[in-house]
Amino acid sequence: MADAVIVVALLLVAAAATAAVATRDPVHQALVLAVLGVTLAVLFTVLQAPDVGLSQLAVGSALTPLLLLLTVRKVKRRARQKRGAR
């Protein structure tokens, strides 16, 4: 039973990682990266490493996508300002 849960968690991680690589839009990439962080946290919890899972949940599914979204927003805003200045 435990092996089946580990295999399912690994398949979910592989699917989320593939989706993160295949996505072209940076905003969607950040959202898929958050999903990947959640699936990795689940995998770590299934593998009996809840401390690593909690760290992954905080950093990989919340902080990193948030920073990416803020960066994309700032880059788009600067590009818009440069176009308006011409």
Residue pairs with C-beta under 8 A, 6 or more apart in sequence:
5 46
6 43
6 46
6 47
9 39
9 42
9 43
9 46
10 43
12 39
12 42
12 43
13 36
13 39
13 40
13 43
16 32
16 35
16 36
16 39
17 36
19 32
19 35
19 36
20 29
20 32
20 33
20 36
23 29
23 32
26 68
26 72
27 69
27 72
29 68
30 65
30 68
30 69
30 72
31 65
33 60
33 64
33 65
33 68
34 60
34 61
34 62
34 65
35 61
36 60
36 61
37 56
37 57
37 59
37 60
37 61
37 62
37 64
37 65
38 57
38 61
40 53
40 56
40 60
41 53
41 54
41 56
41 57
41 60
41 61
42 53
43 53
44 50
44 52
44 53
44 56
45 53
